[in-house]
Amino acid sequence: MIRGLACAIFVGALAVGVAIANAASAQTPVKVLLDWAWLPYHAAFITAQEKGYYKEAGLDVTLEQGRGSASTALLLSQGGFDIAHLNVTNAAQMIGKGGAIKVVGLYQHKTAAAFIGIKGKVKLDGPQSLKSIKIGSTPGGSDGLSLKVFTAANGMKMTDLNIVALDANAKTAALFGGTIDVVSGDSPAYNSYVRATNQEPVVLQLSDAGVPLLGFGFAANNAYLAKNPEVVRKFIAASKRGIAEAARDLKAACELMQAKVHLSGTVERCVDYNQGLLALSTPPTDPSWGRQTDEEWKKLLDTLKSTGELPGDDKPLTAYYTNEFVPK
């Protein structure tokens, strides 16, 4: 009888072990490409990974660092990745040029692009005040696009501005060294750089100067989206949980990122950076989080077409975005 009981226990334990193994193997692998190499706002995805939100959704997510949103959009379109976190303006450009991707979530409806200077050293009193100062800018990419759209929206020419071409890594040093008056770039990043030196930034946000460019969101490869709609839906929901948890305790999220991957700068600057990005984004607790509108997409596409950054195609808005996969 004892022998029979022992055998039953063994069989039961074996069945449990098989069930656990099957559950683990049932997780769907997902290849996700980020917009850039590790930056403070990626703490939300590290949080979702380490807290087990992706696993709870049945997903085995691999996060890959990117090299800029334009590159991320291209690699996603080529099928090298399933889903991406990227600047939606760059995604729109890729789609307009025939790229096989679609935006499936948008949480930053205002571009973070701005002109940033140091209080006491420069005054930014609107677009016209930029004509008399030196602007550090990185040619090409989103920075160049922002400047082009900004000047067009404000009845100016690029030649009206004194633009100093600088490598992205050189702009901060040039600002602090006084060789330029302001930088053209993302305000959350540069504001945190300035405050880290115990100075205060002055900012002219492009979204307040008639520039309708969109910020961060998610896109999926079209073929992957057609075959795995539920995976995309689960990924966005789990990522939203990560963003909400990171927002709840930014210090803990930044410390987690510092411990698990790479955090450039201090935890304090990471917190500052994230606070700036959250201020430009829809709160993850808002019922409208992730949702997009025809109006904002029409403004974006019309702007890109008017500046020659998008072909004058006749693609419907449904080719660019969908709200079908946003958590309800």
C-alpha positions as CSV (number, residue, x, y, z in Angstrom):
1,M,0.0,0.0,0.0
2,I,2.9,2.3,0.9
3,R,4.5,1.4,-2.4
4,G,1.3,2.2,-4.3
5,L,1.0,5.5,-2.5
6,A,4.6,6.5,-3.3
7,C,4.0,5.6,-6.9
8,A,0.9,7.8,-7.0
9,I,2.7,10.7,-5.5
10,F,5.5,10.3,-8.1
11,V,3.1,10.2,-10.9
12,G,1.3,13.2,-9.6
13,A,4.5,15.2,-9.1
14,L,5.5,14.2,-12.7
15,A,2.2,15.5,-14.0
16,V,2.7,18.8,-12.2
17,G,6.2,19.1,-13.6
18,V,5.0,18.4,-17.1
19,A,2.2,21.0,-16.7
20,I,4.7,23.6,-15.5
21,A,7.0,22.9,-18.4
22,N,4.2,23.0,-20.9
23,A,3.1,26.4,-19.4
24,A,6.6,27.8,-19.8
25,S,7.0,26.5,-23.3
26,A,3.5,27.9,-24.2
27,Q,4.9,31.5,-23.9
28,T,5.0,33.2,-27.3
29,P,8.3,34.7,-28.2
30,V,8.1,38.4,-29.3
31,K,11.0,40.4,-30.7
32,V,10.7,44.0,-29.8
33,L,13.0,46.8,-31.1
34,L,13.3,50.0,-29.1
35,D,13.8,53.5,-30.6
36,W,17.3,53.9,-29.3
37,A,20.0,52.5,-27.0
38,W,19.0,52.4,-23.3
39,L,17.5,55.7,-22.3
40,P,15.7,56.6,-19.0
41,Y,12.2,56.2,-20.4
42,H,13.0,52.6,-21.3
43,A,12.8,51.9,-17.6
44,A,9.1,51.2,-18.1
45,F,9.8,48.2,-20.4
46,I,12.5,46.9,-18.0
47,T,9.9,47.2,-15.2
48,A,7.3,45.2,-17.3
49,Q,10.0,42.6,-18.0
50,E,11.3,42.2,-14.4
51,K,7.9,42.4,-12.7
52,G,6.7,39.6,-14.9
53,Y,3.9,41.5,-16.7
54,Y,4.9,40.1,-20.1
55,K,5.2,36.5,-18.7
56,E,1.7,36.9,-17.1
57,A,0.4,37.8,-20.6
58,G,2.0,34.6,-22.0
59,L,4.8,36.4,-23.8
60,D,8.5,35.8,-23.9
61,V,9.7,39.3,-24.8
62,T,13.1,40.1,-26.1
63,L,14.0,43.8,-25.9
64,E,16.6,45.0,-28.4
65,Q,18.2,48.4,-28.4
66,G,17.7,50.6,-31.4
67,R,19.7,53.3,-33.3
68,G,17.1,55.9,-33.9
69,S,13.4,55.7,-34.7
70,A,13.9,56.0,-38.5
71,S,16.2,52.9,-38.4
72,T,13.8,51.1,-36.1
73,A,10.9,51.7,-38.5
74,L,12.9,50.4,-41.4
75,L,14.0,47.2,-39.6
76,L,10.4,46.6,-38.4
77,S,9.2,47.0,-42.0
78,Q,11.8,44.5,-43.2
79,G,10.4,41.9,-40.8
80,G,13.5,41.6,-38.5
81,F,11.3,42.5,-35.5
82,D,7.7,42.0,-34.6
83,I,6.8,45.1,-32.6
84,A,8.6,48.4,-32.0
85,H,8.6,51.3,-29.7
86,L,9.4,54.4,-31.7
87,N,8.7,58.0,-32.6
88,V,5.4,57.9,-34.5
89,T,6.4,60.6,-36.9
90,N,9.2,58.4,-38.2
91,A,6.7,55.5,-38.4
92,A,4.4,57.7,-40.5
93,Q,7.2,58.5,-42.9
94,M,8.1,54.8,-43.3
95,I,4.4,53.9,-44.0
96,G,4.1,56.8,-46.5
97,K,7.1,55.4,-48.4
98,G,5.5,52.0,-48.6
99,G,6.8,50.5,-45.4
100,A,4.9,47.4,-44.1
101,I,4.1,48.6,-40.6
102,K,1.2,50.1,-38.8
103,V,1.0,52.2,-35.6
104,V,-1.0,50.3,-33.0
105,G,-0.7,52.7,-30.0
106,L,0.3,56.3,-29.4
107,Y,0.8,57.7,-25.9
108,Q,2.8,60.9,-26.5
109,H,0.6,63.2,-28.6
110,K,2.9,66.1,-28.4
111,T,6.4,66.0,-29.8
112,A,9.2,66.5,-27.2
113,A,11.2,68.5,-29.7
114,A,12.1,71.9,-28.4
115,F,14.7,74.7,-28.2
116,I,16.5,74.6,-24.8
117,G,18.8,77.1,-23.2
118,I,20.0,78.1,-19.8
119,K,18.2,80.7,-17.7
120,G,20.1,83.9,-17.3
121,K,22.0,83.3,-20.5
122,V,19.3,83.4,-23.1
123,K,15.6,84.5,-23.5
124,L,13.1,82.6,-25.5
125,D,10.1,84.8,-26.2
126,G,8.6,83.0,-29.1
127,P,9.7,81.9,-32.5
128,Q,11.1,85.2,-33.6
129,S,13.5,85.3,-30.7
130,L,15.5,82.5,-32.3
131,K,16.7,84.7,-35.1
132,S,19.4,86.4,-33.1
133,I,21.0,83.4,-31.4
134,K,23.1,80.3,-32.1
135,I,21.2,77.1,-32.3
136,G,23.0,73.8,-31.9
137,S,21.4,71.1,-34.1
138,T,22.3,67.7,-35.5
139,P,21.8,67.5,-39.3
140,G,19.4,64.8,-40.5
141,G,17.0,62.7,-38.5
142,S,14.3,63.9,-36.3
143,D,16.2,67.1,-35.3
144,G,16.5,68.3,-38.8
145,L,12.9,67.4,-39.6
146,S,11.7,69.4,-36.5
147,L,13.5,72.5,-37.6
148,K,12.2,72.2,-41.1
149,V,8.6,71.9,-39.9
150,F,9.0,74.6,-37.2
151,T,10.2,77.2,-39.7
152,A,7.5,76.4,-42.2
153,A,4.8,76.6,-39.5
154,N,6.0,80.0,-38.4
155,G,6.5,81.7,-41.8
156,M,10.3,81.5,-41.6
157,K,13.1,80.1,-43.7
158,M,15.9,77.9,-42.5
159,T,18.3,80.6,-43.5
160,D,16.6,82.9,-40.9
161,L,18.2,80.8,-38.2
162,N,21.9,80.7,-37.2
163,I,22.2,76.9,-37.1
164,V,25.4,75.4,-35.8
165,A,25.8,71.8,-37.0
166,L,26.9,69.5,-34.2
167,D,27.1,65.8,-33.5
168,A,24.4,64.7,-31.1
169,N,27.0,64.0,-28.4
170,A,28.6,67.4,-28.7
171,K,25.5,69.6,-28.3
172,T,25.4,69.5,-24.5
173,A,29.0,70.4,-24.1
174,A,28.6,73.2,-26.6
175,L,25.6,74.6,-24.6
176,F,27.4,74.5,-21.3
177,G,30.6,75.9,-22.9
178,G,28.7,78.9,-24.3
179,T,29.6,78.2,-28.0
180,I,25.9,78.0,-28.7
181,D,22.9,79.6,-27.0
182,V,20.3,76.9,-27.3
183,V,20.1,73.3,-28.4
184,S,17.5,71.8,-30.7
185,G,16.4,68.5,-29.3
186,D,14.1,66.6,-26.9
187,S,13.2,68.8,-23.9
188,P,13.0,66.0,-21.2
189,A,16.6,65.0,-22.0
190,Y,18.2,68.5,-22.2
191,N,16.1,69.9,-19.3
192,S,17.5,67.1,-17.1
193,Y,21.1,67.7,-18.3
194,V,20.8,71.4,-17.4
195,R,19.2,70.8,-14.0
196,A,21.9,68.2,-13.2
197,T,24.4,71.2,-13.2
198,N,22.2,73.2,-10.7
199,Q,21.0,75.5,-13.5
200,E,17.5,76.1,-14.8
201,P,16.5,75.5,-18.4
202,V,14.5,77.9,-20.5
203,V,12.4,76.1,-23.2
204,L,10.4,76.8,-26.3
205,Q,8.4,73.7,-27.0
206,L,7.7,73.1,-30.7
207,S,4.2,71.8,-29.9
208,D,3.4,75.3,-28.5
209,A,4.7,76.9,-31.8
210,G,2.4,75.2,-34.3
211,V,4.3,72.0,-34.9
212,P,1.9,69.0,-35.0
213,L,4.5,66.2,-34.9
214,L,3.7,63.2,-32.8
215,G,5.9,61.5,-30.2
216,F,6.3,58.0,-28.9
217,G,4.1,55.0,-29.5
218,F,4.1,51.4,-30.8
219,A,4.1,49.9,-34.3
220,A,3.9,46.4,-35.6
221,N,5.0,44.6,-38.7
222,N,1.9,44.2,-40.9
223,A,2.4,40.5,-41.6
224,Y,3.1,39.8,-37.9
225,L,0.0,41.8,-36.9
226,A,-2.2,39.9,-39.3
227,K,-1.0,36.5,-37.9
228,N,-0.7,37.4,-34.2
229,P,-3.3,40.1,-33.3
230,E,-3.8,38.8,-29.8
231,V,0.0,38.8,-29.1
232,V,0.2,42.5,-30.1
233,R,-2.9,43.3,-27.9
234,K,-1.3,41.5,-25.0
235,F,2.1,43.2,-25.5
236,I,0.6,46.7,-25.4
237,A,-1.5,45.9,-22.4
238,A,1.5,44.6,-20.5
239,S,3.7,47.5,-21.6
240,K,1.0,49.9,-20.3
241,R,1.2,48.2,-16.9
242,G,5.0,48.7,-17.0
243,I,4.6,52.4,-17.8
244,A,2.0,52.8,-15.0
245,E,4.2,51.0,-12.5
246,A,7.3,53.0,-13.5
247,A,5.3,56.3,-13.2
248,R,4.1,55.3,-9.8
249,D,7.7,55.0,-8.5
250,L,10.2,56.5,-10.9
251,K,13.1,56.2,-8.5
252,A,12.5,52.5,-8.1
253,A,12.1,52.1,-11.9
254,C,15.4,53.9,-12.6
255,E,17.2,51.9,-9.9
256,L,15.9,48.7,-11.5
257,M,17.1,49.8,-14.9
258,Q,20.5,50.7,-13.5
259,A,20.8,47.3,-11.9
260,K,19.6,45.3,-14.9
261,V,20.9,47.0,-18.1
262,H,22.6,50.3,-18.4
263,L,21.7,53.8,-17.1
264,S,23.6,56.7,-18.4
265,G,23.9,59.3,-15.7
266,T,22.4,59.3,-12.2
267,V,19.2,57.9,-10.9
268,E,18.1,61.5,-10.1
269,R,18.6,62.6,-13.7
270,C,16.7,59.5,-14.9
271,V,13.8,60.5,-12.6
272,D,13.9,64.1,-14.0
273,Y,14.0,62.8,-17.6
274,N,11.0,60.6,-17.0
275,Q,9.0,63.3,-15.3
276,G,9.5,65.5,-18.4
277,L,8.4,62.8,-20.8
278,L,5.3,61.9,-18.6
279,A,4.3,65.6,-18.7
280,L,4.0,65.4,-22.5
281,S,2.2,62.0,-22.5
282,T,-1.2,60.7,-21.8
283,P,-1.2,59.2,-18.2
284,P,-1.3,55.4,-18.3
285,T,-4.3,55.7,-15.9
286,D,-6.3,57.7,-18.5
287,P,-9.0,55.6,-20.4
288,S,-7.8,57.2,-23.6
289,W,-4.2,56.0,-23.2
290,G,-2.8,54.8,-26.5
291,R,-5.7,55.9,-28.6
292,Q,-5.2,58.0,-31.8
293,T,-7.5,60.3,-33.8
294,D,-8.1,61.0,-37.4
295,E,-7.6,64.7,-36.7
296,E,-4.1,64.5,-35.3
297,W,-3.1,62.1,-38.1
298,K,-4.4,64.4,-40.8
299,K,-2.4,67.3,-39.3
300,L,0.7,65.2,-39.1
301,L,0.5,63.8,-42.7
302,D,-0.5,67.2,-44.2
303,T,2.5,68.8,-42.5
304,L,4.9,66.1,-43.7
305,K,3.6,66.4,-47.2
306,S,3.8,70.2,-47.3
307,T,7.5,70.1,-46.2
308,G,8.4,67.4,-48.8
309,E,8.9,64.7,-46.1
310,L,6.2,62.4,-47.3
311,P,5.0,61.4,-50.8
312,G,1.7,62.9,-51.9
313,D,0.1,59.4,-51.9
314,D,-3.6,58.6,-51.4
315,K,-3.2,56.0,-48.6
316,P,-6.2,56.0,-46.3
317,L,-5.6,56.8,-42.6
318,T,-6.4,53.1,-41.8
319,A,-3.1,52.3,-43.6
320,Y,-1.2,54.3,-41.0
321,Y,-2.9,53.5,-37.7
322,T,-5.5,51.5,-35.7
323,N,-6.9,51.7,-32.2
324,E,-8.0,48.0,-32.4
325,F,-5.1,46.8,-30.1
326,V,-5.2,49.5,-27.4
327,P,-6.5,48.2,-24.0
328,K,-10.1,49.3,-23.3
